[in-house]
Amino acid sequence: MAGVEKIEKKAAYMGRLSHGADLLEELTKICTDRGIECGRVEAIGAVQKACVGYYDQNRREYQFNTLDAPMEILKLSGNVSIKEGAPMVHAHITLADDKGRAFGGHLAPGTIIFACECLIEAFDGPSFMRTHDEETGLALWDM
């Protein structure tokens, strides 16, 4: 069932992520270490290579594309919620290659940081729990 909850900003964290680290793992570690269970994530910078996903709605599974080239992060946007008892970062990323062509999708493990600055906003309020949604096959917020 769809729904909306009121949340209040609790804290904001800004920083630089580690060169050579996995982008999704770094964001998730920050949230885990700081106890962020409900939040918003943004980032800009560059990656050495990327892995992005596309959810095939008919097959009900992710298809992943590896982009094995340096790219600029034009936009990373996402949220933080709880899945299986731990913070989960769900983010989408738009990247550009050296010719300005854009690529994007669901941020997946295997996206390696060249340089990255992030902003994570933590919110007070209910922790949004991800559970299996039968209609879509996705782990969505249980409202």
N, C-alpha and C positions, 0 to 999 in steps of 0.2 A: 504494500500500500504506500502510495506517495505521501509525503509529509514534509513539514518544515519546522525546525526547532530554533528558538532564540538562543544565541550564544553571545558571550562577551569576550572581548580581547583580554587576555591575561598577560601575555608577554610577547616580545618580538626578539628574534635572534638573527644577527647578520654576521656573515663571515666568509672566509675564503676556504675552499675545499682543497684537499691534497692532490697535487700533481701525480698522475699515474694511478689514482684510485678509481674504483668503480663508482660512478655517479649515484646510482640508486642505493647502493650499499652505504655510501657516505651520508646521504640524506636520512636514511633509515636509522643509522647509528646515532646521529645527532638527536633524533626524536626519541629513540630508546634511552639514551644516556640522560636526557633531560625530562623524561616522563611525559612527553607530549603525546596525548592520545586523541586530540582533536585540534586540527590546525590547517593552515594554508601554506603552500610552498611556492617560491619563485626562484629562478636562477638565470644568470646570463654568463657568457664566457665562451669557451671553446673545448672541443673534445678531440682526442687523437683518433678515435673510431667510435662507432655507435651501433647499437642494436635497438631497433624500434619495431613495435608490433601493431598489427591490424587485426581486429576481431572479426572473423568471418561469421556473420550472423546465421547463415544457413548451416554451416558445419558446427557452429557453437564452439569454436576453438580459435586461438591466436595463431596468426601466421607471422613469422619474424623475418625481418630484413637486416642483414649486417651491412653497414656502410663503412668499409675499410679505408677511410681517408680522413684527414684532418678537416674539421668542420666548425663553423661558428654556431653557438647557441643563440638563435634569434629570440626564442621564448621557451621557458620551461614553466609550466603552471600545473599545480596539483593540490592534493589535500592529504591530510593525515587522519586515519581512523584506526579502528582495532579489527584485526583479523586473527582468529585462533589465539586470542589472548595477548597479542603483541602489536605494537604500532606498525602500521603499514602505510607506506607512501605510495599513493596512486598519482602518477604524473604523466602528462603528455609533453612532448618536446618537438619544437620546430628547429631545424638545422639548415645551414646554407653551405654549399661547397665553394670552391675557389672561383666558380663562374657565376655565383649568385643564385644557383638553382636551389630550391627549397625541398626539403624532405622532412617527414615527420611521422609521428604516431605515438603509441604507448611506450613510455620509457621502460626499457628492459635491462636486465643485467648484461654486462658486456659493453656498456658505454663508458669509455675510459677518459678521465679528465685530463685536459691539457692545462687549463686555467678556468676557475669557476668561482663566482661570487653568488651567495645565496641569501635569501630572506625567508625565515620561517616564522609565521605568526601562530602562537599557541592561544587556544580559546578555552574559557571556562564554560561549563555546561555539560550536557550529556555526552558521553563517549559514543560515537557512532560505530556500531558493530557491523562488520561485513558478514553476511551469511549468503548461502547459495540461493539464488533467485531462479525458480523453476521456469518462469516465462522466458528469460533471456539466456540462462545458463551461466550467468556471471555472479561473482560475489559482490553483491550490492548492499548498501546501507539498509539495515532492518529498521524501518520506521514504524 
